[in-house]
């Protein structure tokens, strides 16, 4: 029996969790797995009941579980809690990420055929869209030193090369199972942390096989590009003439033809666990 900690949380979280548990259970049975779902409070619901968004009982359950099935936390009601460390996001979500080293946020963005017009963006930019956005979760401004004063505030963005490298390895493996394209979004012309991201990405890229020829990836780290917002919105108008622009020099980029960080290939035996992505 595989124990799953179920944390519904707040807002739409419990509703989504309850609707999806039977689906997960059916899939598990079809695969010959036996799951034991155990529920616990987290976020605002836990704060209301115990005075803390991540009570000891919830942590104990999570420590003993094989996985955590998480809903959502937070809401306007809890933004008014005087101590920010007792608010659902900072008091529950971030500590869970840090405790279990949940460093990769994986967010698919897919537009299915027939749904292109159900958006404020122009259908021609959405047709065939299939992106996977991967974001680092245990470093950066969320976990850096921070302070809020009456007339000023700061949040320190800090990363280590190790934190960056492990996320890049994860992203490369995911890309190998998709279209073998990876784009690093950064602001290296201003931020020192982005410079470090580029440097580490270049080192990691050299170790990634490109395919049967065994060549190593060595190039194509691109600055984030601008697309005039007026051209993207349905019925929008912009001051630009339709050409693609960069904030800095370099060839124009296109939404429907993203520049790859490089071509990846093979080694599916190493990344089979990411097939669900």
C-alpha positions as CSV (number, residue, x, y, z in Angstrom):
1,X,0.0,0.0,0.0
2,X,1.4,3.4,-1.0
3,X,0.6,6.2,1.3
4,X,-0.4,9.5,-0.3
5,X,-0.7,12.7,1.9
6,X,-3.7,14.6,0.6
7,X,-3.6,18.3,1.4
8,X,-6.7,20.1,0.0
9,X,-5.9,23.5,1.5
10,X,-8.0,26.5,0.7
11,X,-10.3,28.0,-2.0
12,X,-10.8,25.7,-4.9
13,X,-8.2,23.3,-3.6
14,X,-10.5,20.9,-1.7
15,X,-13.0,20.8,-4.5
16,X,-10.4,19.9,-7.1
17,X,-8.8,17.3,-4.9
18,X,-12.1,15.6,-4.2
19,X,-13.0,15.5,-7.8
20,X,-9.7,14.1,-8.9
21,X,-9.1,11.4,-6.2
22,X,-11.4,8.8,-7.9
23,X,-9.6,9.4,-11.2
24,X,-6.2,8.8,-9.6
25,X,-7.5,5.8,-7.8
26,X,-8.9,4.3,-11.0
27,X,-5.6,4.9,-12.8
28,X,-3.7,3.3,-9.9
29,X,-5.9,0.2,-9.9
30,X,-5.4,-0.2,-13.7
31,X,-1.7,-0.1,-13.1
32,X,-1.9,-2.6,-10.3
33,X,-1.1,-0.1,-7.5
34,X,-2.8,0.2,-4.2
35,X,-3.0,3.7,-2.8
36,X,-3.8,4.8,0.7
37,X,-5.0,8.4,0.7
38,X,-4.7,10.2,4.1
39,X,-5.9,13.8,4.5
40,X,-4.5,16.6,6.6
41,X,-5.0,20.4,7.0
42,X,-2.7,22.9,5.4
43,X,-2.8,26.6,4.7
44,X,-5.6,28.9,5.9
45,X,-7.7,25.9,6.9
46,X,-5.0,24.7,9.2
47,X,-4.4,28.2,10.5
48,X,-8.1,28.5,11.4
49,X,-8.1,25.1,13.2
50,X,-4.7,25.1,14.9
51,X,-3.2,28.6,14.6
52,X,-0.5,27.6,12.2
53,X,-0.7,26.9,8.4
54,X,1.6,23.8,8.6
55,X,0.8,22.0,11.9
56,X,3.0,19.2,13.3
57,X,0.4,16.6,12.4
58,X,0.5,17.5,8.8
59,X,4.3,17.5,8.7
60,X,4.3,14.0,10.4
61,X,1.9,12.7,7.7
62,X,4.0,14.2,4.9
63,X,7.2,12.8,6.3
64,X,5.7,9.3,6.3
65,X,4.1,9.5,2.9
66,X,5.5,8.4,-0.5
67,X,4.0,11.5,-2.2
68,X,2.0,14.7,-1.4
69,X,-1.1,15.6,-3.4
70,X,-1.5,19.3,-2.9
71,X,-4.5,21.5,-3.7
72,X,-4.1,25.2,-3.1
73,X,-3.6,27.7,-0.2
74,X,-4.2,31.3,0.6
75,X,-6.9,33.9,0.0
76,X,-7.8,37.5,0.9
77,X,-8.8,36.5,4.4
78,X,-5.4,35.3,5.2
79,X,-3.5,38.2,3.7
80,X,-4.5,40.2,6.8
81,X,-2.6,37.8,9.2
82,X,-0.2,40.2,11.1
83,X,2.8,37.8,11.0
84,X,3.6,37.1,7.3
85,X,5.3,33.9,8.3
86,X,2.0,32.5,9.4
87,X,0.2,33.3,6.1
88,X,-0.5,30.2,4.0
89,X,2.1,30.8,1.3
90,X,5.1,31.7,3.5
91,X,4.1,29.5,6.4
92,X,3.1,26.3,4.6
93,X,3.8,26.2,0.8
94,X,7.4,27.5,0.9
95,X,8.5,25.4,3.9
96,X,7.1,22.2,2.2
97,X,9.1,23.0,-0.9
98,X,12.3,23.5,1.2
99,X,11.8,20.5,3.5
100,X,11.4,18.0,0.6
101,X,13.7,19.8,-1.9
102,X,10.9,20.3,-4.4
103,X,13.0,22.5,-6.7
104,X,11.2,22.1,-10.0
105,X,7.9,23.8,-10.8
106,X,6.5,22.1,-14.0
107,X,3.7,23.9,-15.8
108,X,2.5,22.7,-19.2
109,X,0.8,25.3,-21.4
110,X,-1.2,23.5,-24.2
111,X,-3.8,24.9,-26.5
112,X,-5.9,22.1,-27.9
113,X,-7.4,22.2,-31.5
114,X,-10.7,24.2,-31.5
115,X,-9.9,26.2,-28.4
116,X,-7.7,28.8,-30.1
117,X,-10.5,31.4,-30.2
118,X,-11.3,31.1,-26.5
119,X,-8.6,33.6,-25.5
120,X,-7.8,37.3,-25.5
121,X,-4.8,36.5,-27.7
122,X,-5.0,36.2,-31.4
123,X,-5.7,32.6,-32.5
124,X,-2.8,32.5,-35.0
125,X,-0.4,32.9,-32.1
126,X,-2.0,30.1,-30.1
127,X,-2.5,27.4,-32.8
128,X,-0.4,24.4,-31.9
129,X,0.9,25.9,-28.7
130,X,2.6,23.3,-26.5
131,X,5.1,24.6,-24.0
132,X,6.5,23.3,-20.8
133,X,7.6,26.0,-18.4
134,X,10.0,24.9,-15.7
135,X,10.8,27.3,-12.8
136,X,13.3,26.9,-9.9
137,X,11.4,26.7,-6.6
138,X,13.8,26.6,-3.6
139,X,16.1,29.5,-4.3
140,X,15.8,33.1,-5.5
141,X,13.7,35.9,-4.0
142,X,11.2,33.6,-2.3
143,X,13.9,32.3,0.0
144,X,16.3,35.2,0.2
145,X,16.5,37.8,2.9
146,X,13.6,40.2,2.9
147,X,12.4,43.2,4.9
148,X,9.3,45.5,4.7
149,X,9.6,49.0,6.2
150,X,7.1,51.9,6.1
151,X,8.5,53.5,3.0
152,X,10.8,50.8,1.5
153,X,11.2,47.1,1.1
154,X,13.7,44.6,-0.3
155,X,13.9,40.9,-1.3
156,X,17.3,39.4,-2.0
157,X,17.6,37.1,-5.0
158,X,20.3,34.5,-4.3
159,X,21.2,31.3,-6.2
160,X,24.0,28.8,-6.0
161,X,25.4,27.1,-9.0
162,X,24.3,23.7,-7.5
163,X,20.6,24.9,-7.4
164,X,20.8,26.1,-11.0
165,X,22.5,23.0,-12.3
166,X,20.1,20.5,-10.9
167,X,17.1,22.4,-12.4
168,X,18.8,22.6,-15.8
169,X,19.5,18.9,-15.7
170,X,15.8,18.4,-15.0
171,X,14.8,20.7,-17.8
172,X,17.2,19.1,-20.4
173,X,15.8,15.7,-19.6
174,X,12.2,17.0,-20.0
175,X,13.2,18.6,-23.3
176,X,14.6,15.3,-24.6
177,X,11.2,13.7,-24.3
178,X,9.5,16.6,-26.2
179,X,10.7,18.6,-29.2
180,X,14.3,18.7,-28.0
181,X,14.3,22.5,-27.5
182,X,15.2,24.4,-24.4
183,X,15.1,28.2,-24.0
184,X,16.7,30.0,-21.0
185,X,14.7,33.1,-20.0
186,X,17.0,35.6,-18.3
187,X,17.9,39.2,-17.7
188,X,21.7,38.9,-17.8
189,X,22.2,42.5,-19.0
190,X,21.1,43.7,-15.6
191,X,21.0,40.9,-13.0
192,X,24.1,39.1,-11.7
193,X,22.0,36.1,-10.8
194,X,21.1,35.8,-14.5
195,X,24.7,36.0,-15.5
196,X,25.3,33.0,-13.2
197,X,22.3,31.2,-14.7
198,X,23.8,31.7,-18.2
199,X,27.3,30.5,-17.1
200,X,26.0,27.4,-15.5
201,X,23.7,26.7,-18.4
202,X,26.6,26.9,-20.8
203,X,28.6,24.4,-18.7
204,X,25.7,22.0,-18.4
205,X,24.8,22.2,-22.1
206,X,28.3,21.0,-23.1
207,X,27.6,17.7,-21.3
208,X,24.3,17.0,-23.0
209,X,24.5,14.7,-26.1
210,X,22.8,16.0,-29.2
211,X,21.9,12.7,-30.6
212,X,23.4,9.7,-32.4
213,X,26.5,11.5,-33.4
214,X,27.4,12.1,-29.8
215,X,28.1,15.8,-30.3
216,X,27.7,18.1,-27.3
217,X,25.4,21.1,-27.0
218,X,27.4,24.3,-26.9
219,X,25.4,27.3,-27.9
220,X,22.2,29.3,-28.3
221,X,21.4,30.9,-25.0
222,X,19.0,33.7,-26.0
223,X,18.0,36.9,-24.3
224,X,14.2,37.0,-23.5
225,X,12.5,38.7,-26.5
226,X,9.9,41.3,-26.8
227,X,6.7,40.9,-28.8
228,X,4.6,44.1,-29.1
229,X,1.6,43.4,-26.8
230,X,-0.8,45.1,-29.2
231,X,0.0,42.5,-31.9
232,X,-0.7,39.6,-29.6
233,X,-4.1,40.7,-28.3
234,X,-7.2,40.0,-30.2
235,X,-8.2,43.2,-32.0
236,X,-5.1,44.9,-30.6
237,X,-3.1,47.6,-32.3
238,X,0.5,48.5,-31.7
239,X,2.9,51.2,-32.6
240,X,5.3,48.7,-34.2
241,X,5.4,47.8,-37.8
242,X,5.1,44.0,-37.3
243,X,8.8,43.2,-37.1
244,X,10.2,41.3,-34.2
245,X,12.4,43.2,-31.7
246,X,14.9,42.4,-29.1
247,X,15.8,44.6,-26.2
248,X,19.4,44.0,-27.3
249,X,21.0,42.9,-30.6
250,X,20.4,39.6,-32.2
251,X,18.1,37.9,-34.7
252,X,14.3,38.3,-34.1
253,X,12.4,35.6,-32.4
254,X,9.0,34.2,-33.1
255,X,6.3,32.8,-30.8
256,X,5.6,30.0,-33.2
257,X,9.3,29.1,-33.8
258,X,11.2,29.5,-30.5
259,X,14.9,29.3,-30.7
260,X,16.2,26.2,-29.0
261,X,18.9,26.2,-26.5
262,X,20.1,23.2,-28.5
263,X,19.1,19.9,-29.9
264,X,18.9,17.0,-27.5
265,X,18.3,13.4,-28.2
266,X,18.3,9.8,-27.0
267,X,18.9,8.5,-23.5
268,X,15.2,7.9,-22.8
269,X,16.2,5.2,-20.4
270,X,17.6,7.9,-18.1
271,X,14.4,10.0,-18.2
272,X,11.6,7.6,-18.4
273,X,10.2,8.9,-15.1
274,X,9.5,12.2,-16.7
275,X,7.2,10.8,-19.4
276,X,4.2,12.1,-17.5
277,X,5.4,15.6,-18.2
